[in-house]
Amino acid sequence: MNYKLPADTLICNQLNILLNKIEIEFDSDVVSFSGPIEYGIDSLFLKIIEDLKPNSINKRLTIILTTIGGSAEVVERIVNVIRKFYEEVNIIVPDYAYSAGTIFCMSGDNIYMDFYSVLGPIDPQVVNKDGKWVSALGYLDKIKELLDKANKPEFSAVEFSILKDFDLGELKSYEQAKDLTIDLLKKWLVRYKFKNWEYHSSTKEKVTEDDKLQRAEDIARDLSDNNKWKSHGRPINIEELSKLKLKIEDYSADVNKTTVIREYYDLLSDYLKKSNARVFIHSRRFI
């Protein structure tokens, strides 16, 4: 049984009230998630969604997402669960959604951000042979750099040792993780984000399936370009995303949406800091 202190109960009650306001504002069921996207989170989402959906006639789900990233495989399982039950999925990023969180966002019909919100490069995180989460693109870029230098006079003995000792099986898993993130992003953008994209805004010409696929490939290529972004945690705001031709719904222009999202997220942030919670998931039926 989960016992709460009186102050915790008051905060949780207020979070429920604010979550309900977001449900009304977006006319949807709402699930809030904060934390890393690690193995086991997918089964937690399954329980939350299976508990929520039978008690709702709504075919729209809104996810409030805050994450440093994690496993693309876990994101894929979460999205499969969500899409089993909901026809439309909107994702709100009040603060940040990096790496696998960015991939998660690309599965939404609409992505809601404001001027403070950021996504990140789609740099997959994988578990290495030591059991630690590492950035796959960083390793792949370093190996490519060493291979490019291998036949040059300045190639050092230390660099040769690093290259020689690198586990080829581990390297292959990094390449597969990169390919998976790109494939998921392309598939979800075309299937969900671009499903209502009918005409080019500049030429007014009819949008074809090839146009959608090409746009998805361009976005995937840009977001996975580690040399462009330089850092796994590089923040990419609405302005930068618009340059990639990715449409974002800027809720800062809507006073009601801004108010309910800020009130909820501010209280949630304070609660998570005080409780030192690593993972938090919230629906109107679960907190």
N, C-alpha and C positions, 0 to 999 in steps of 0.2 A: 504494500500500500504506500502511496506517495503522500507523505505528510508535509504540509506547508505551514510556515510561520504566518501569523496574521498579516504582516506586511506583504508577504509573498502572495497571499490570497487576494488582497486588495489590488495588487498590481496585475495579477492574472485576470481578475474580474474586469479591470479597466482595459486590458489588452483585448479581452473578448468583446467588449463594447466597441472599441475602435475597429476591430476586425469586421464586426457587423456593419459598421459605417462604410468600410471599403467594399463589402459585398453589395451594399445598396448602391453605392456610387458606380460600381462597375457592372452591376446587374449580373453577378456571377457568384459561384462558390469561390472561396479563397483559401489557399494554403500558403503559409509563410514558412520559409526554410532559411536557416542561418547555420553555416558551418562548412567544413570540408566535405566533398562528395567522395566518400570512401565506401569500401565494401561493407554491406549491411544496411546502408542508407536506402538502397532500392527496396529491400524487404520492408523497411519502416514506411516508405511511401506507399507500398502496396496495402499495408494495413490501414493507413490513414485514408486512402482513396476508397477502398472497399467499405470502410465504415461511413464515409461521408456521402458517397453517391446514392446509395439506396434511400437515403433520407432527403433527397433533393430531386426536383424535376428539372433543374437547370442543366443545360447542355454546354455551358460555358464555365471555364475554370480560369481563375487568375492566380498566378504564383508570385509571391513576394520573395525575391531571391537575393541572398547575400552570401557570397562564397569566394574563397581563395582558389577554388578549383579542386581537381582530384582526378578521378578515373572516368575516361570517356565511356568505358564499358558499362559503368554504373549509370551514367547519364542515359545511355541507350535503353537500359532496362526500365528506368524511371519514365522515360518518354513513352515507351511501349505501354506501360501501365496506364498512364494518363490518357493516351489517345484511345485506349480501349473503352473508356467511359465518357470522354468529352469530345464534342465536335469542334469546339473552338477553345484555344488556350492562349491567354495573354500573360506576359511576364513583365513584372515591375522590378526595376533595379533602382532602389532608392539610394544606394551607395556604390557598391562594386560587385562585379561578377567576373572573375578572372578565369582564363584557361578553360577547363571543362565547364565552368559556369557560363562562359561565352558561347560554347557549343550548345548548352542547354537553352540559352536565349534564342538561338537560331531555329529551335523547334517550335517557337511560338508564332501564332498568327499575327500578333502585334507585340512590339517591345516598347515598354514605357520607361522613359528616363527623363531626368531634368539636367540642368547645366552642371550639377555636381556629380551626377552618376557617371560611372565608367565601366567599360568592358576591358578585356585584355586580349593579347595575342592567343591564338589557339595552340598553345604549347602543351602537348600532353604530358601528364605526370605518370610515371611508371615506377613500380617497385623494383629496385636493383637487387643484385645477389646478396647484398648485406641487409635487405629488408627495409631499405629507406626509400621514401618517395623522392624521385629526381626528375629534372626537366629533360625530356627526351631530345628536344631540338638542340639544347646546349651541347649534349654529347655528340650528336650527329654532326653538328657544325665543326666541333673540335676534331673529330676523326677526319672529316673532309679536308680541314686545314692541314693536318699532318700528312695525309695522303698526297695532297698537292705539293708539299715540300719534300716528299720522300726522295726524289731524284735530284734534289738541288744540293749544292755544296754546303749550304748553311744548315742542312738537316743534322741536328745534334744527336749524340748518343742517348741522351735523356729522352728526347722525343721518340727515337726509335724504340726505346724500352717501353714507353707508354703505349705506342701503337702495337708492339709485339704482344704485350700482355693483355690487351683488351679482349674480353670474351666476345667471340663472334656471335654466339647465340644471344647474348644480351643485346648486342648491337642490332641484330635482326628484330628483336622484340621492340626496340625503339623505333625502327623503321616502320614496323607494322602499326605501332601506336600512332605515328604521324599519319600514315595512310588512312587509318580508321577515322581519325578526327576530321580529315578533309572529306572523306566519303560521307560521313554523317552530316556535316555542314551542308554539303551540296544537296544531298537527298532531302533534308528537312527544309532548306530554303525553297526549293522548287515545289515541294509538296504542300507546305503550309504558308510560309511567309509570302510567297509569290502567287498563291492560288487565285487571288483576286486582282492581280496585276494584268490589266487588259490592254492598256495603251501606253506607249512611250510618252513621257511628259513633254519632251522637247519637240518631237516630230509628229506626235499624235497617231503614229502608225500602230497597227495591231501588233501586240506582243505574241511571239510564237514560243513554243516549247523550247526550241533551240536558243532563243533569246534568254529565257529563264535559266537554262542550264549554263549558258555562257556567263551570265551575270553571277550566278552562284560560284562558278569556277574562279572568276576574277576575285570575288570576295574571299573565297577560301585561300587562294594563292597569297593575297595581300595579308590576311590575318595570320598566316602561317610562316610569314617571312621574318625569321629571327634576326636577320641582318638589318631589316628595316626598323624593327621595334627595339632591338638591342637588349631587352630585358623581359623575362618571364612575367614580371608584374607591372609592365609598362601600362599606365592608364590611358585608355582610348575613349575620348569623350564624344558627345553628339556631333560636334563640328568635324572631328576626324572621321567618324563613321559615315557622315554624309558625303565626304570626299570619296569614300569607297562605294558610294551609291547604294548604301544600305538605309532604308527608310526607318526612322525611329520616331515614335510618338512622343513629343515633348510635352509632358504634363505640367510643366511650370507655367504654361499659358492658361491653365485651368485652375482657378482659385480653389474650387471645392476639392478637386483631386489632390492638389498640392497640400492642402490643409489636412485631409484625413491620412494621407501617406506619411507626412512629416510627424504628425501627432503619434501615429502608431510606431513608426520607426524610432523616433526619439525615446519613447518609453521602452521599447524593446531593447534598444542599445544599452540604456541604463540598467535594465533588469539583467541582461546577459553579463555585463561587467561586474555587477554586485554578486551574482550567483556563480560566476566563473564557469558558466556552461559552455561546453565546446560545440555542441550541436543542439539546435532548437528547432522544433517543428510544431506548427500551430494551425488548427482549423477550428471551426465553431464547435466541433465535437471533441476536440483533443487539445490539451495544452500541458 
